């Protein structure tokens, strides 16, 4: 079985988008979300 970088990156991006949506619904500031995104 080979590693498909494109597929894994797509799964990661979808996971991060869901995480950011949840953080926004909890009232986390955009600055904090941006810092998390930059760190990841």
Secondary structure, DSSP 8 states (H G I E B T S, - for coil): ----HHHHHHHHHHHHHHHHHHHHHTT--HHHHHHHHHH-
